């Protein structure tokens, strides 16, 4: 008898002092409600409750609280069990009704236990995320008059998980919507290949890949692209990530092999952060000039399993630079080389050759008269036609340049005087064709040829070519009964 009393007292103490919220509730009215629904032909409780949400609240109202422990009063900020019971409508409300459906369905299906994550509210208004576990106590399986429920406060964990999800989503959004193309890649297989080469005793990796270019190709094939962002799809003209990743070979080709070889050399030397300019290709086939930053993430330095690449499209900048470079070396009107390039090239040849050097000095006859009579637009048209003639007639390594208003010069490094006269004849042939193509105002060129065999003769050679050109120009005006000053400045 004393042992039984002792057990009962122990139970009382355990229930009252348990570190989790404990409830003893009477579910008999719920069972009676279920029985009435079954009698009406209800077989699917979830569908029955979904058709009329008021039925969930009807079940909740049928629950009777028999007893709660001290931790329950603390958790729900209640002064007493009576105060708690009197305010159950404040405890069980809002989104709690969505979660209780799972508990009711378990009981409907004949289960004597249930577990669920739910939401309750303390009397001071705090939202409580709770892990609910319930069991019909032994001896009450037929009427559900006694059900023991434990509520574990998991608010901190749920909020922490929510913050983590929001943080992950924030990071994901930053990745997906970055204005820079981002790639997440796995280079672990590349590292294994480099390690295997090192294990073979190879020290000079640069020479190794020069002798074995197929190794570079294999490393490129072993890169695994994990993810790319939306800007990457826009940059390369891909409809989806799947389309892009299925066409990687069209993106990384051509010059990329050489750039990747340099990247491998840096990795071999331990440079896990790199920057370089490379050329990739959009799926349309257009070249995309890119400034690439490559970084093995700190947690993966041992295996290169996670690498982040950022790609900035610098195609517009490259085009602008190329155009500025072009303008610095070309005459805009005729598209030939300009005086600055001519002077630089002449200085280079003077210092280094090759020899012999021949030059053709050229002047457009009658430009002043055309400018005076028809306007400078007409004169510019003639100059453009001279540019067309010289561009078609002169091939590298020779170069044609406009060095003044109507003055042109052709440099022929490594060509003798005989070759220069042959080119002069070619220019005249092209000139005839041009005059046939443009009816109306024909163009006429005065030309002078000279050659030399060393750098100290270049200046004198240029002078001889100029003199020969001026002599041809004078003959042009004399043949037409004109004074030169009337035709040209």
Secondary structure, DSSP 8 states (H G I E B T S, - for coil): -HHHHHHHHHHHHHHHH-SSEEEEEE-HHHHHHHHHHHHTT---HHHHHHH-THHHHHHHHH-EEEEE-HHHHHHTT-SSHHHHHHTHHHHS-TTHHHHHHHHHHHHHTT-SEEEEEEEEE-TTS-EEEEEEEEEE-TT-TTT---EEEEEEE-HHHHHHHHHHHHHHHHHHHHHHT-SSEEEEEE-HHHHHHHHHHHHTT---HHHHHHH-HHHHHHHHHH-EEEEE-HHHHHHHT-SSHHHHHTTHHHHS-TTHHHHHHHHHHHHHTT--EEEEEEEEE-TTS-EEEEEEEEEE-GGGTTT---EEEEEEE-HHHHHHHHHHHHHHHB-TTT-SB-HHHHHHHHHHHHHH--SSEEEEEEEETTHHHHHHHH-HHHHHHHHHHHHHHHHHH--TTSEEEE-SSSEEEEEEET--HHHHHHHHHHHHHHHHHHHHHS-SS---EEEEEEEESSGGGHHHHHHHHHHHHHHHHHHHHHHTT--HHHH--
